[in-house]
Amino acid sequence: MSRYHAEVVGRGIPVLFLPSGGFTGEEGRSLAEALRDEFEVHLLDLPGFGRSEGIGQVVDAKQLADWVKGYVESRRLGPVHVIAHSLGGAVALAFAVHYPEQVERLVLLDQGHKSFPRVPIKEYEVFGFAVPILSGLYRLLGPRFLEHIERKVVSDKPSSSISDDRFQVFCKQTGLPERDEIRHALDAPAKLERGGLQLLFGFYHLDVPFLMRSLQVPTLLVYADFVGLDAKEARLTKSAIIDLQRHELPITYIRLTGGHFVHWNPAFPIEQVLQFLQSQKVSGLR
C-alpha cells in the first residue's frame, strides 16, 4: 500500500475525483471516460479505503485538506479541478476551503448542502445506533481506541463480488438503472484499511455547512432531490437548498430527480459539467 493510490485517465488539465465512502476511485470511471479527451482525471482512493494509506492521527478538516494537497504537490499538478461525491465531497470541501489557490473549479456530487445525521441509521443501518457512542469514546480516548477496533474489523480477506440480488436491491433503493458501470464499482468496493475509521469519524465531526459557507472557489453542486424515493429526505433536501441559497456563495445548483448517486443517474448533466470546467464564468449555468 502506498500513501496515495490513483489511476490516471486521459490527458490535459488535471482533475481529481474523490469517491464516496466504501468505494475506490473506480466509482468515477464513467466521468473520467467522458472527460478524458480534454482532462487528465485522477481516480483517487480515499485514505484508509482501498489502496491509499490511512491518516494515522485524529482527522479534522485541515488534516483532510493537507492530505489532498500532499497528493497535488507530490504529482506536481499545480491548481486542479476537483470532482467529488459524498464522503469524498467533504474531503474536497476541506481542501477547497483551506487551499483555495490550489482549486480552479469544484464539482460536488450530492454533498455540502446537508449535515451528516447524528444517528446515521440510513447510512450505516443498525451500526448507526452505535456511531454517537463510539464517536464520544474516540474523542475521549483518541486514536488508540480506533486502533483497537480496527484490529477486530480490518481483514486480509479479499472483497467478494456483489450478488445479483444485492445489486438489484441497491439499484432499486437508489433509483438507478442496472448498468454495468455500477455493478463494476460495486464488485470492487474499497477495503477498509488501517486509518479508515479515522477518516469516518473525522467526517462525522466535520462541520460541512460551515465549510460550504466558507467557499471561495467557483463550485457546481449537483444534488439529488429524492422525489419519488424518500419523502422525508426530499423535504430535508429542499429545505437545505433553500437555506444555502440565502447566502451569497459562488455556487451553481443543478437538481436531479433521484437518489444520492447522481453521477450514475441517466440524466446526469455531463455536458454542463464539461462547460463548467472549461469556462472562466459560471453565471451562464442554471
Short mmCIF file of the C-alpha atoms (twelve columns), coordinates in Angstrom:
data_MODEL
# 
_entry.id   MODEL 
# 
loop_
_atom_site.group_PDB 
_atom_site.id 
_atom_site.type_symbol 
_atom_site.label_atom_id 
_atom_site.label_alt_id 
_atom_site.label_comp_id 
_atom_site.label_asym_id 
_atom_site.label_seq_id 
_atom_site.Cartn_x 
_atom_site.Cartn_y 
_atom_site.Cartn_z 
_atom_site.pdbx_PDB_model_num 
ATOM 1   C CA . MET A 1   0.000   0.000   0.000   1 
ATOM 2   C CA . SER A 2   1.317   3.460   -0.939  1 
ATOM 3   C CA . ARG A 3   0.467   6.781   0.638   1 
ATOM 4   C CA . TYR A 4   -1.714  7.571   -2.373  1 
ATOM 5   C CA . HIS A 5   -3.257  5.293   -4.933  1 
ATOM 6   C CA . ALA A 6   -4.771  6.751   -8.079  1 
ATOM 7   C CA . GLU A 7   -5.474  5.617   -11.602 1 
ATOM 8   C CA . VAL A 8   -4.990  8.329   -14.208 1 
ATOM 9   C CA . VAL A 9   -7.305  8.503   -17.219 1 
ATOM 10  C CA . GLY A 10  -6.865  10.879  -20.174 1 
ATOM 11  C CA . ARG A 11  -4.542  13.791  -20.838 1 
ATOM 12  C CA . GLY A 12  -4.880  17.524  -20.292 1 
ATOM 13  C CA . ILE A 13  -5.838  19.741  -17.378 1 
ATOM 14  C CA . PRO A 14  -5.691  17.758  -14.108 1 
ATOM 15  C CA . VAL A 15  -8.944  16.778  -12.396 1 
ATOM 16  C CA . LEU A 16  -9.096  14.905  -9.094  1 
ATOM 17  C CA . PHE A 17  -12.010 12.553  -8.448  1 
ATOM 18  C CA . LEU A 18  -12.666 11.693  -4.791  1 
ATOM 19  C CA . PRO A 19  -15.182 8.864   -4.219  1 
ATOM 20  C CA . SER A 20  -17.843 8.078   -1.674  1 
ATOM 21  C CA . GLY A 21  -17.073 6.044   1.433   1 
ATOM 22  C CA . GLY A 22  -16.893 2.343   0.646   1 
ATOM 23  C CA . PHE A 23  -15.812 2.942   -2.959  1 
ATOM 24  C CA . THR A 24  -12.437 3.261   -4.632  1 
ATOM 25  C CA . GLY A 25  -11.650 5.855   -7.274  1 
ATOM 26  C CA . GLU A 26  -13.247 3.410   -9.717  1 
ATOM 27  C CA . GLU A 27  -16.573 4.991   -8.761  1 
ATOM 28  C CA . GLY A 28  -15.681 7.913   -11.027 1 
ATOM 29  C CA . ARG A 29  -14.777 5.785   -14.055 1 
ATOM 30  C CA . SER A 30  -17.679 6.923   -16.257 1 
ATOM 31  C CA . LEU A 31  -16.905 10.578  -15.521 1 
ATOM 32  C CA . ALA A 32  -13.237 10.055  -16.331 1 
ATOM 33  C CA . GLU A 33  -14.091 8.410   -19.646 1 
ATOM 34  C CA . ALA A 34  -16.407 11.297  -20.538 1 
ATOM 35  C CA . LEU A 35  -13.717 13.894  -19.744 1 
ATOM 36  C CA . ARG A 36  -10.576 12.113  -20.911 1 
ATOM 37  C CA . ASP A 37  -10.219 13.938  -24.261 1 
ATOM 38  C CA . GLU A 38  -9.591  17.266  -22.521 1 
ATOM 39  C CA . PHE A 39  -8.709  16.379  -18.932 1 
ATOM 40  C CA . GLU A 40  -6.330  14.162  -17.011 1 
ATOM 41  C CA . VAL A 41  -8.593  12.573  -14.410 1 
ATOM 42  C CA . HIS A 42  -7.022  11.128  -11.256 1 
ATOM 43  C CA . LEU A 43  -9.297  8.456   -9.744  1 
ATOM 44  C CA . LEU A 44  -8.031  8.644   -6.180  1 
ATOM 45  C CA . ASP A 45  -8.698  6.171   -3.345  1 
ATOM 46  C CA . LEU A 46  -9.522  7.860   -0.034  1 
ATOM 47  C CA . PRO A 47  -7.121  7.419   2.922   1 
ATOM 48  C CA . GLY A 48  -7.699  4.081   4.648   1 
ATOM 49  C CA . PHE A 49  -10.137 2.913   1.977   1 
ATOM 50  C CA . GLY A 50  -8.832  0.863   -0.906  1 
ATOM 51  C CA . ARG A 51  -5.137  1.276   -1.635  1 
ATOM 52  C CA . SER A 52  -4.332  4.705   -0.188  1 
ATOM 53  C CA . GLU A 53  -2.598  4.695   3.184   1 
ATOM 54  C CA . GLY A 54  -4.738  5.894   6.081   1 
ATOM 55  C CA . ILE A 55  -4.151  9.014   8.153   1 
ATOM 56  C CA . GLY A 56  -2.652  7.825   11.428  1 
ATOM 57  C CA . GLN A 57  -3.971  10.526  13.720  1 
ATOM 58  C CA . VAL A 58  -7.131  12.407  14.673  1 
ATOM 59  C CA . VAL A 59  -8.652  13.692  11.460  1 
ATOM 60  C CA . ASP A 60  -10.061 17.209  11.098  1 
ATOM 61  C CA . ALA A 61  -10.740 19.490  8.135   1 
ATOM 62  C CA . LYS A 62  -7.138  20.718  7.985   1 
ATOM 63  C CA . GLN A 63  -5.802  17.153  8.014   1 
ATOM 64  C CA . LEU A 64  -8.086  16.269  5.107   1 
ATOM 65  C CA . ALA A 65  -7.041  19.378  3.197   1 
ATOM 66  C CA . ASP A 66  -3.366  18.605  3.793   1 
ATOM 67  C CA . TRP A 67  -3.865  15.050  2.570   1 
ATOM 68  C CA . VAL A 68  -5.219  16.228  -0.791  1 
ATOM 69  C CA . LYS A 69  -2.604  18.981  -1.000  1 
ATOM 70  C CA . GLY A 70  0.075   16.353  -0.467  1 
ATOM 71  C CA . TYR A 71  -1.157  14.424  -3.484  1 
ATOM 72  C CA . VAL A 72  -1.312  17.522  -5.683  1 
ATOM 73  C CA . GLU A 73  2.215   18.535  -4.700  1 
ATOM 74  C CA . SER A 74  3.664   15.041  -4.965  1 
ATOM 75  C CA . ARG A 75  2.411   14.809  -8.568  1 
ATOM 76  C CA . ARG A 76  3.361   18.451  -9.304  1 
ATOM 77  C CA . LEU A 77  -0.109  19.129  -10.656 1 
ATOM 78  C CA . GLY A 78  -0.493  22.770  -9.703  1 
ATOM 79  C CA . PRO A 79  -4.058  24.168  -9.353  1 
ATOM 80  C CA . VAL A 80  -6.567  21.433  -10.151 1 
ATOM 81  C CA . HIS A 81  -10.256 20.877  -10.764 1 
ATOM 82  C CA . VAL A 82  -11.914 18.591  -8.226  1 
ATOM 83  C CA . ILE A 83  -14.985 16.389  -8.685  1 
ATOM 84  C CA . ALA A 84  -16.127 14.588  -5.548  1 
ATOM 85  C CA . HIS A 85  -19.038 12.539  -4.250  1 
ATOM 86  C CA . SER A 86  -20.430 12.144  -0.726  1 
ATOM 87  C CA . LEU A 87  -17.564 11.446  1.742   1 
ATOM 88  C CA . GLY A 88  -15.099 12.407  -0.968  1 
ATOM 89  C CA . GLY A 89  -17.041 15.644  -1.376  1 
ATOM 90  C CA . ALA A 90  -16.430 16.505  2.282   1 
ATOM 91  C CA . VAL A 91  -12.696 15.905  1.777   1 
ATOM 92  C CA . ALA A 92  -12.785 18.090  -1.334  1 
ATOM 93  C CA . LEU A 93  -14.628 20.837  0.554   1 
ATOM 94  C CA . ALA A 94  -11.942 20.889  3.232   1 
ATOM 95  C CA . PHE A 95  -9.260  21.151  0.551   1 
ATOM 96  C CA . ALA A 96  -11.050 23.942  -1.325  1 
ATOM 97  C CA . VAL A 97  -11.643 25.991  1.842   1 
ATOM 98  C CA . HIS A 98  -8.134  25.652  3.259   1 
ATOM 99  C CA . TYR A 99  -6.281  25.903  -0.054  1 
ATOM 100 C CA . PRO A 100 -8.498  27.862  -2.478  1 
ATOM 101 C CA . GLU A 101 -5.461  28.846  -4.544  1 
ATOM 102 C CA . GLN A 102 -4.994  25.145  -5.367  1 
ATOM 103 C CA . VAL A 103 -8.518  24.663  -6.748  1 
ATOM 104 C CA . GLU A 104 -9.677  26.001  -10.098 1 
ATOM 105 C CA . ARG A 105 -13.227 24.579  -10.046 1 
ATOM 106 C CA . LEU A 106 -15.069 22.312  -7.615  1 
ATOM 107 C CA . VAL A 107 -17.875 19.930  -8.607  1 
ATOM 108 C CA . LEU A 108 -19.763 18.475  -5.631  1 
ATOM 109 C CA . LEU A 109 -21.922 15.425  -6.218  1 
ATOM 110 C CA . ASP A 110 -24.733 15.418  -3.634  1 
ATOM 111 C CA . GLN A 111 -22.549 16.781  -0.848  1 
ATOM 112 C CA . GLY A 112 -22.275 20.003  1.134   1 
ATOM 113 C CA . HIS A 113 -25.886 21.137  1.363   1 
ATOM 114 C CA . LYS A 114 -26.908 18.842  4.239   1 
ATOM 115 C CA . SER A 115 -25.321 17.925  7.553   1 
ATOM 116 C CA . PHE A 116 -24.437 14.294  8.190   1 
ATOM 117 C CA . PRO A 117 -27.042 12.705  10.530  1 
ATOM 118 C CA . ARG A 118 -26.046 12.415  14.189  1 
ATOM 119 C CA . VAL A 119 -27.535 8.915   14.255  1 
ATOM 120 C CA . PRO A 120 -26.831 7.636   10.714  1 
ATOM 121 C CA . ILE A 121 -29.242 4.710   10.517  1 
ATOM 122 C CA . LYS A 122 -29.878 5.037   6.789   1 
ATOM 123 C CA . GLU A 123 -26.152 5.209   6.045   1 
ATOM 124 C CA . TYR A 124 -24.880 2.506   8.432   1 
ATOM 125 C CA . GLU A 125 -28.072 0.531   9.227   1 
ATOM 126 C CA . VAL A 126 -28.001 -0.992  12.753  1 
ATOM 127 C CA . PHE A 127 -24.401 0.103   13.302  1 
ATOM 128 C CA . GLY A 128 -25.646 3.699   13.030  1 
ATOM 129 C CA . PHE A 129 -27.038 3.492   16.567  1 
ATOM 130 C CA . ALA A 130 -23.520 2.877   17.900  1 
ATOM 131 C CA . VAL A 131 -21.847 5.697   15.980  1 
ATOM 132 C CA . PRO A 132 -22.568 8.513   18.512  1 
ATOM 133 C CA . ILE A 133 -21.278 6.343   21.374  1 
ATOM 134 C CA . LEU A 134 -18.161 5.235   19.515  1 
ATOM 135 C CA . SER A 135 -17.566 8.802   18.401  1 
ATOM 136 C CA . GLY A 136 -17.684 10.014  22.002  1 
ATOM 137 C CA . LEU A 137 -15.231 7.324   23.085  1 
ATOM 138 C CA . TYR A 138 -12.960 8.244   20.180  1 
ATOM 139 C CA . ARG A 139 -12.866 11.900  21.230  1 
ATOM 140 C CA . LEU A 140 -12.235 10.858  24.826  1 
ATOM 141 C CA . LEU A 141 -9.637  8.135   24.277  1 
ATOM 142 C CA . GLY A 142 -8.057  9.206   20.984  1 
ATOM 143 C CA . PRO A 143 -6.605  7.191   18.082  1 
ATOM 144 C CA . ARG A 144 -5.674  4.178   20.227  1 
ATOM 145 C CA . PHE A 145 -9.373  3.467   20.715  1 
ATOM 146 C CA . LEU A 146 -9.881  3.164   16.948  1 
ATOM 147 C CA . GLU A 147 -6.719  1.115   16.553  1 
ATOM 148 C CA . HIS A 148 -8.233  -1.428  18.951  1 
ATOM 149 C CA . ILE A 149 -11.436 -1.582  16.879  1 
ATOM 150 C CA . GLU A 150 -9.513  -1.787  13.620  1 
ATOM 151 C CA . ARG A 151 -7.645  -4.849  14.809  1 
ATOM 152 C CA . LYS A 152 -11.027 -6.550  15.038  1 
ATOM 153 C CA . VAL A 153 -12.605 -5.331  11.789  1 
ATOM 154 C CA . VAL A 154 -9.705  -4.962  9.334   1 
ATOM 155 C CA . SER A 155 -9.259  -8.218  7.453   1 
ATOM 156 C CA . ASP A 156 -6.864  -9.541  4.830   1 
ATOM 157 C CA . LYS A 157 -9.692  -11.372 3.091   1 
ATOM 158 C CA . PRO A 158 -10.363 -10.099 -0.433  1 
ATOM 159 C CA . SER A 159 -13.719 -8.479  -1.124  1 
ATOM 160 C CA . SER A 160 -16.305 -10.690 -2.797  1 
ATOM 161 C CA . SER A 161 -18.387 -9.802  -5.837  1 
ATOM 162 C CA . ILE A 162 -21.860 -8.459  -5.246  1 
ATOM 163 C CA . SER A 163 -24.681 -10.955 -5.771  1 
ATOM 164 C CA . ASP A 164 -27.409 -10.400 -8.341  1 
ATOM 165 C CA . ASP A 165 -29.986 -9.938  -5.583  1 
ATOM 166 C CA . ARG A 166 -27.919 -7.335  -3.683  1 
ATOM 167 C CA . PHE A 167 -27.168 -5.492  -6.910  1 
ATOM 168 C CA . GLN A 168 -30.851 -5.317  -7.818  1 
ATOM 169 C CA . VAL A 169 -31.752 -4.117  -4.316  1 
ATOM 170 C CA . PHE A 170 -29.070 -1.415  -4.449  1 
ATOM 171 C CA . CYS A 171 -30.324 -0.113  -7.796  1 
ATOM 172 C CA . LYS A 172 -33.951 -0.157  -6.643  1 
ATOM 173 C CA . GLN A 173 -33.185 1.685   -3.398  1 
ATOM 174 C CA . THR A 174 -31.104 4.323   -5.145  1 
ATOM 175 C CA . GLY A 175 -33.400 4.735   -8.138  1 
ATOM 176 C CA . LEU A 176 -30.738 3.679   -10.636 1 
ATOM 177 C CA . PRO A 177 -30.869 1.535   -13.765 1 
ATOM 178 C CA . GLU A 178 -28.981 -1.778  -13.595 1 
ATOM 179 C CA . ARG A 179 -25.930 -0.692  -15.595 1 
ATOM 180 C CA . ASP A 180 -22.588 -2.485  -15.942 1 
ATOM 181 C CA . GLU A 181 -20.557 0.501   -14.705 1 
ATOM 182 C CA . ILE A 182 -22.477 0.476   -11.419 1 
ATOM 183 C CA . ARG A 183 -22.015 -3.251  -10.965 1 
ATOM 184 C CA . HIS A 184 -18.302 -2.977  -11.696 1 
ATOM 185 C CA . ALA A 185 -17.855 -0.338  -8.982  1 
ATOM 186 C CA . LEU A 186 -19.852 -2.434  -6.504  1 
ATOM 187 C CA . ASP A 187 -17.817 -5.529  -7.396  1 
ATOM 188 C CA . ALA A 188 -14.620 -3.757  -6.334  1 
ATOM 189 C CA . PRO A 189 -15.510 -1.973  -3.067  1 
ATOM 190 C CA . ALA A 190 -12.913 -0.050  -1.090  1 
ATOM 191 C CA . LYS A 191 -11.475 -2.373  1.518   1 
ATOM 192 C CA . LEU A 192 -11.241 -0.846  4.986   1 
ATOM 193 C CA . GLU A 193 -7.587  -0.487  5.983   1 
ATOM 194 C CA . ARG A 194 -5.677  0.994   8.920   1 
ATOM 195 C CA . GLY A 195 -6.711  4.610   9.328   1 
ATOM 196 C CA . GLY A 196 -10.033 4.193   7.548   1 
ATOM 197 C CA . LEU A 197 -12.012 4.592   10.746  1 
ATOM 198 C CA . GLN A 198 -10.078 7.796   11.460  1 
ATOM 199 C CA . LEU A 199 -11.493 9.174   8.226   1 
ATOM 200 C CA . LEU A 200 -15.050 8.076   9.020   1 
ATOM 201 C CA . PHE A 201 -15.075 9.611   12.485  1 
ATOM 202 C CA . GLY A 202 -13.305 12.725  11.218  1 
ATOM 203 C CA . PHE A 203 -16.108 13.096  8.679   1 
ATOM 204 C CA . TYR A 204 -18.721 12.522  11.386  1 
ATOM 205 C CA . HIS A 205 -17.386 15.536  13.322  1 
ATOM 206 C CA . LEU A 206 -16.825 17.723  10.268  1 
ATOM 207 C CA . ASP A 207 -18.859 20.933  10.109  1 
ATOM 208 C CA . VAL A 208 -19.826 20.591  6.467   1 
ATOM 209 C CA . PRO A 209 -22.297 23.539  6.398   1 
ATOM 210 C CA . PHE A 210 -19.564 25.822  7.783   1 
ATOM 211 C CA . LEU A 211 -17.152 24.655  5.092   1 
ATOM 212 C CA . MET A 212 -19.800 25.200  2.433   1 
ATOM 213 C CA . ARG A 213 -20.466 28.753  3.630   1 
ATOM 214 C CA . SER A 214 -16.711 29.408  3.563   1 
ATOM 215 C CA . LEU A 215 -16.286 28.533  -0.115  1 
ATOM 216 C CA . GLN A 216 -14.390 30.993  -2.294  1 
ATOM 217 C CA . VAL A 217 -13.832 28.918  -5.430  1 
ATOM 218 C CA . PRO A 218 -16.423 28.505  -8.219  1 
ATOM 219 C CA . THR A 219 -18.496 25.454  -7.328  1 
ATOM 220 C CA . LEU A 220 -21.074 23.354  -9.150  1 
ATOM 221 C CA . LEU A 221 -23.404 21.443  -6.825  1 
ATOM 222 C CA . VAL A 222 -25.272 18.591  -8.497  1 
ATOM 223 C CA . TYR A 223 -27.716 17.339  -5.898  1 
ATOM 224 C CA . ALA A 224 -30.425 14.683  -5.652  1 
ATOM 225 C CA . ASP A 225 -33.954 15.763  -4.755  1 
ATOM 226 C CA . PHE A 226 -35.067 12.242  -3.653  1 
ATOM 227 C CA . VAL A 227 -38.529 12.905  -5.076  1 
ATOM 228 C CA . GLY A 228 -40.294 9.578   -5.551  1 
ATOM 229 C CA . LEU A 229 -37.692 7.725   -3.484  1 
ATOM 230 C CA . ASP A 230 -37.773 9.121   0.048   1 
ATOM 231 C CA . ALA A 231 -40.342 11.747  1.055   1 
ATOM 232 C CA . LYS A 232 -38.560 12.730  4.275   1 
ATOM 233 C CA . GLU A 233 -35.202 13.105  2.549   1 
ATOM 234 C CA . ALA A 234 -36.864 15.110  -0.220  1 
ATOM 235 C CA . ARG A 235 -38.228 17.593  2.349   1 
ATOM 236 C CA . LEU A 236 -34.853 17.860  4.113   1 
ATOM 237 C CA . THR A 237 -33.085 18.419  0.811   1 
ATOM 238 C CA . LYS A 238 -35.479 21.138  -0.351  1 
ATOM 239 C CA . SER A 239 -35.151 22.967  2.969   1 
ATOM 240 C CA . ALA A 240 -31.352 22.673  2.964   1 
ATOM 241 C CA . ILE A 241 -31.024 24.052  -0.562  1 
ATOM 242 C CA . ILE A 242 -33.315 26.998  0.205   1 
ATOM 243 C CA . ASP A 243 -31.251 27.787  3.299   1 
ATOM 244 C CA . LEU A 244 -27.950 27.525  1.429   1 
ATOM 245 C CA . GLN A 245 -29.163 29.765  -1.380  1 
ATOM 246 C CA . ARG A 246 -29.768 32.562  1.127   1 
ATOM 247 C CA . HIS A 247 -26.003 33.005  1.327   1 
ATOM 248 C CA . GLU A 248 -24.077 34.747  -1.414  1 
ATOM 249 C CA . LEU A 249 -21.833 31.871  -2.402  1 
ATOM 250 C CA . PRO A 250 -20.015 31.059  -5.678  1 
ATOM 251 C CA . ILE A 251 -22.257 28.028  -6.205  1 
ATOM 252 C CA . THR A 252 -24.286 26.971  -9.229  1 
ATOM 253 C CA . TYR A 253 -27.044 24.479  -8.413  1 
ATOM 254 C CA . ILE A 254 -28.295 21.596  -10.552 1 
ATOM 255 C CA . ARG A 255 -31.137 19.459  -9.201  1 
ATOM 256 C CA . LEU A 256 -31.613 15.870  -10.349 1 
ATOM 257 C CA . THR A 257 -34.697 13.820  -9.610  1 
ATOM 258 C CA . GLY A 258 -33.481 10.625  -7.997  1 
ATOM 259 C CA . GLY A 259 -31.118 9.419   -5.305  1 
ATOM 260 C CA . HIS A 260 -27.684 10.012  -3.841  1 
ATOM 261 C CA . PHE A 261 -25.535 8.578   -6.672  1 
ATOM 262 C CA . VAL A 262 -26.227 11.470  -9.016  1 
ATOM 263 C CA . HIS A 263 -23.296 10.721  -11.361 1 
ATOM 264 C CA . TRP A 264 -24.935 7.355   -12.226 1 
ATOM 265 C CA . ASN A 265 -28.290 8.974   -12.901 1 
ATOM 266 C CA . PRO A 266 -29.111 8.718   -16.650 1 
ATOM 267 C CA . ALA A 267 -29.995 12.434  -16.514 1 
ATOM 268 C CA . PHE A 268 -26.587 13.450  -15.145 1 
ATOM 269 C CA . PRO A 269 -25.641 16.712  -16.955 1 
ATOM 270 C CA . ILE A 270 -22.163 15.779  -18.161 1 
ATOM 271 C CA . GLU A 271 -22.209 18.495  -20.831 1 
ATOM 272 C CA . GLN A 272 -22.885 21.158  -18.202 1 
ATOM 273 C CA . VAL A 273 -20.101 19.775  -16.036 1 
ATOM 274 C CA . LEU A 274 -17.768 19.931  -19.020 1 
ATOM 275 C CA . GLN A 275 -18.889 23.502  -19.752 1 
ATOM 276 C CA . PHE A 276 -18.319 24.442  -16.113 1 
ATOM 277 C CA . LEU A 277 -14.791 23.047  -16.114 1 
ATOM 278 C CA . GLN A 278 -13.941 24.735  -19.396 1 
ATOM 279 C CA . SER A 279 -15.423 28.142  -18.604 1 
ATOM 280 C CA . GLN A 280 -13.998 31.055  -16.650 1 
ATOM 281 C CA . LYS A 281 -17.567 32.104  -15.807 1 
ATOM 282 C CA . VAL A 282 -20.309 30.102  -14.113 1 
ATOM 283 C CA . SER A 283 -23.135 32.601  -14.429 1 
ATOM 284 C CA . GLY A 284 -24.395 31.027  -17.651 1 
ATOM 285 C CA . LEU A 285 -25.345 27.759  -15.954 1 
ATOM 286 C CA . ARG A 286 -28.725 27.197  -14.338 1 
# 
